Amino acid sequence: MGISKENWKHLMSTRSDMSSYVTHLTRESDKSDNPLDTLLKIIDDRKLIGSNNKGFIQGSERAVCFQDAPLSGIVQNVYQNQVQESKIRYRGFGLMFSKDYAFKKGARPVIYETKEEARGKFPLELWRVVTFDLNDSTNFIDWTHEREWRAKGDFEFEIEELIILIPNYVAYQQLIKELDKDILNNIQGIVQMAPINF
């Protein structure tokens, strides 16, 4: 049995382990070593470009990845990625959308499964599968902390649905200076991660 959107939002607001938003984190691009440039281009284009199978996407379809985690979890994921990973996958720059908006645009929770079982069970939905394998005690593969959602292909969005995520006050000052004022007046807000982390 379902519940109303208002009741669902109230339920989400009373849980520290859940969120009513999904977050796409970004980093430097091939064209710029400044993650803010990447973020500004995405906002200007109003489109996230789906990743292909050269990264973490299985199969031939491209997909845009989001995390379904509260801001405290997003902050922890960014920090752990920067400290523990040899290749940094993302910085504290990102875009947030309400979960119901992302759902209406085709985003869905991923399926966590071993590669072998996924190919047999979900051959047409491999873009939606994230490898999860605890069989080899010397090589655990576990991304469940990201609570990932994916949207097949590219993810185009309306600026009025956007919340911008930035790492600190310095990035906030740069963003305000460079962001088009019409965009700034129409987004839902800007969240700075530093106060959440410390």
N, C-alpha and C positions, 0 to 999 in steps of 0.2 A: 504494500500500500504506500502511495506517495504522500508527500507533504507539500505545502505551498512554498514558493520561493522565499517569502518572508520568514517562515518557520525554519527553512533550511539555512538561511543566512544567520538566524539567531543561534541555531545549533552549531554552525561553524564558529561563530564568535565566542562561544563558551568552551572551545577546545583549543588547547595549546599545541596539539599535535596535528592539527588539520588547518586547511586554508580554503577560502572560497575563490582563490586566485591561482593561476598558473604563471610561471616565470620562465622567460627565455633569457639565458645569460649569454653574453658575447665577449669577444676579445679582439685583439689586433687582427687585421686582415692582410691579405697578400699585397694590397695596395697602400696600406698605412700601418705603421707600428704603434699608432695611438688608438686604443679601444674606443675613445670618445668619438673619433672620426667614423668608426664603424657604426656606432650607435646612431650618430647623426644621419648617416646615409640611409640606414634602415628606416628611421623616422621620416626622412624626406621622401623616400620611395613608398612608404606605407606598406612595406612588404618584407617578410622574412623569407630568405631563399633556403629551400630544403637542402639538407646534406645528402650526399650520395654514399654508395657502398665503399668508398675509400676510407671512411671513418667508422662509425659504429652502426651504421644502417646496413641491415642484411637485405639481400635481394636486389632487384633492379630499380625499384621505386625510390625516389627521394622523399625525405621527410624533415619537418621542423620539429625540434625537440623542446619540451618544456619540463619544468619541475613542479610537481604538485606538493609543495611544502610551505609551512609558515615561514615568515621572514627570518625567524631565528634559525631555522633549518637551512635556508638559502645562504645565510651568512656563514654558517658552519661549513657548508659544502664548498663555498668559494675559498674559505681559509684553508681547509684540508687539501683542496686541489692545488693551491699555491705552495703548500708546505711539503706535501707527500708525492706529488706526481712529477715525473721527469719532464713531461710536456704539459704545459699549462693549457687546459681546455677552455677555460673562461676566466674572466676577471669580474670585478664587482659592478659591471655595467649591464643593464638588461631592460627588458620590457615585461610588464605585467598586464594580464588581462583577466577579467572575471572568468571563472570556470564555466559558467553557463554560456558566456559569449564564445569562448574557445570551443566549447562543445558544439554550439550551433554552426561554427565554422569548420567542423569536421575533426577537431582534436579528440583523441581518445586515450585512456590509460593504456600503457603498453602491456604486453604479455611477457612475463619473466619465465624463461625456459632454457634448457640446454639447446645448443645448436642442432644436435642430431634429432631430438624430439620435436623441436619447432619445425624443422623441414618436413617431417612426416605429418604433423598435425595442422600446420598453418602455412602451406606452401604459397598461397596467394596473399598472405598478410605478413610476409617476412619483414616489411618496413616497420611493422608494429612490434616486433619481437626484440627484446633485449636479452642477451646471453646471461644466464644465471646458472652457475655450476659449482657445487661444493663437493664434487666427487674426488678431486685430487687435492690432498691436504697441503701440497706444496704450491698449488696454483688456484686458489679460490677466486672465482669471478662473481662479484656481487655488487650491483649498482642499485639495489633496492632503496638505499637511503635517498636517492633522487626522486623516488615516486614519479617516475617519468610518464609524461603524456607525449603523444606525437600527432602531428597533422600531416597527412599525405601530401606530397608536392610542396608548393610554396604556401605561405600564410599571409594573405593580404588582410589589412585591417583598417578600420576607420579611426582617425586620430582621436575622436571623442571617447573611444574605448580604452585608450592607452594610459598606463601609469609608468613613469620612467624610474628605473632603479639605478642609483649611482653609488660609488664606494665611499665618498667623503666630501667635505666642504669645498676643497680645492676643485674637485670635479664638478660640484654644483655651480661654483662661480663660473667655470669655463662653459658649462652647459647653458647657463642663463645668458652669457655673453654671445654665444654662437647660435642658439636656437631661435628660429623665426618667431616673432612675437605672436603671429596668428596661431601658430601651433601651440605656443606656450599658453595662450588664452583658452585653448580648446581641449587640452589634455585633462585627465582626471586628477593628476598630481605628480609629484616627484618625491621619491623616498630615498633618504640618505642612509646607507648601511652602517656607517661608523658608530653612531650612537647605540645601535642594536647590538653591536659586537662588544662594546666596552662599557 
